[in-house]
């Protein structure tokens, strides 16, 4: 004869509650394990970037004093995919460096493009690894167009604590024009008062931070602006020369020459009429992170000048006489 066991209703409810509790505990346990796995699979990587030795000779331009914001773009080194969620910016610290941290996946390898500039300058647009350069409304003698960059490849995240120190250098040549003091004095003796300068030349409109190549050349104009020798540049570019004009030009690392360089110096004559003095040059050498100086009798004898790439920021002198 079968024996029937009668379980009170309250015991059934108790049993069901215990079963639910066990299930919840199991689910919670799994969730904790998953979260632990996520935490253990990532690492916070801290980067410290600083401007490379900023050297300048007898001029206030090119000291990097306006550089206050660093933009970074991060890529999967294996697939070259842009990891836009990791992009960001950092503000320059009191010690002159930039510091930022990024949470990265352990075991992955990353590439990083870095671009530092004056935050008020709207001339540059960082599109992935390529900087697109806008010359609309560009002015001559504008030190805010200075910038620094670098590209770091194969950043590995196989350590629980990882720090990277990075040096940033200029992608530009600094183009300068200066006339002899005697030439400047002779011009003034002829009743001319010179106040502004402008530049028209061939310049590159794109710069690849990874390859360090400058491309897409076109004719651009840096509009009229107060001459450096009258605009707080109390120190002259070279001894016995008056500093007339300056601009920053993206340049290939190996260097190149540019043509159709037109320097214009603007002012008024004794009758207060507007006067423009124009000089033209070709085969002017430029090189990334170097200064190119056009020196000579630029106001009265435009055919007499010297073009040189000199030790402005890096490397030995490379002089070319014209």
Buried (B, 14 or more C-beta within 10 A) or exposed (E): EEEEEEEEEEEEEEEEEEEEEEEEEEEEEEEEEEEEEEEEEEBEBEBBBBBBEBEBBEBBBBBBEBBBBBBBBBBBBEEEEBBEEBBEBBEBEEEEBBBBEBEBBBEBBBBBBBBBBBBEBEBBEBEBBBBEBEBEEBBBBBBBBBBBBBBBEEBBBEEEEBEEEBEBBBBBBBBBBBBBBEBBEBBEEEEBEBBBBBBBBBBBBBBBBBEBBBEEBEEBBBBBBBBBBBBEBEEBBBEEBBBBBBBBBBBBEEBBBBEEBBBBBBBBEEEEEEBEBEBBBEEBBBBBBBBBBBBBBBBBEBEEBEBBBBEBBBEEEBEEEB
